[in-house]
Amino acid sequence: MTVSNELASLEQEAATALESVGDLAALAEWKSKYTGKSGALTRISRSLGTLPVEQRPEFGRRVNQLREYLETAYATAESRLKLAAQAAELAAERIDITMPGRTPALGYVHLTNQVLGQVQEIFGEMGFLVTESPEVEFDEYNFSLLNFADDHPARDMQDTFYLDLPDGAPSVLLRTHTSPGQIRVMRERAPEPLRILLPGKVYRNEQVTVRSEMMFHQFEFLAIGRHITMGDLKGTLAYFAERMYGPGTKVRLRPSFFPFTEPSAEMDVSCFLCGGTGCRVCKYAGWLEIGGCGMVHPNVLRNGGYDPEEFSGFAGGFGPERIAMLKYGIDDIRGFYSGDTRFVEQFG
């Protein structure tokens, strides 16, 4: 076989072999076999020295022409096979958009805030406006203006968090109840009648147990106007109890004492779990203690800018954590602020 015929045969053989190449690995083998350093075309081109001088230019031209043809064919096949491999990979990893996605985890409204939201809605229906007051408060507003005596136990260092300030500075503390907000709002609005709700955090230097925390929440309600009576207070409490605990919930007031109200009372509601017949939650008494209330003390009215001869009012303060504990059977207040999401998720 002449060298010219050998080039023609190689071209035919390489073209036929290329048609059967099905992947990039086989294509690499094809390149090595036909156009590589040890390939068939390289071996043929080395026979150039055996040819007569006059045949060498034509032979060189034919070899270069075949090399160019095979390299172009190789590039075309490589492009085709890469696209096919990419398409196969995409098909294998295709996302089925007809399947439902994974629902992202959502946060929850904390149980305390759920209760406060209900409380604000209920009192809002009765015309009470929500307002706020500072958590860092003057001793005067927290105690003195609310008719606390100078020697009242609540003013002791072991019961209240006082701030360490320079000598001569006013006594400042973390409020122990939301009642200081009463004085602030009264002084802003006196002598206008008012109905307000004061929710927020309070702080007491207490040992943390299943029943007590050093930080918890309260909501304070206050109404001041002309001719307001204890009957108005009980009617407000009765409406609140039925809206919070369900229709048919009864309210009773027991005599008590608070420095800022006179007369004062503890509010109980009929046990919403047993209907008042007695159970473990109500300690078989049929009643649950909710919080304190009473008619605003005349001294507090004066300190707020109201004349007690002309104005009267009622006030009360409850704890949303206690309401939640009774309503949902929670027996450890520490769960509210432990940071354990399992607690929060129960009430999401």
Order of alpha helices (4+ residues) and beta strands (2+ residues): alpha-alpha-alpha-alpha-alpha-beta-beta-alpha-beta-alpha-beta-beta-alpha-beta-beta-beta-alpha-beta-alpha-alpha
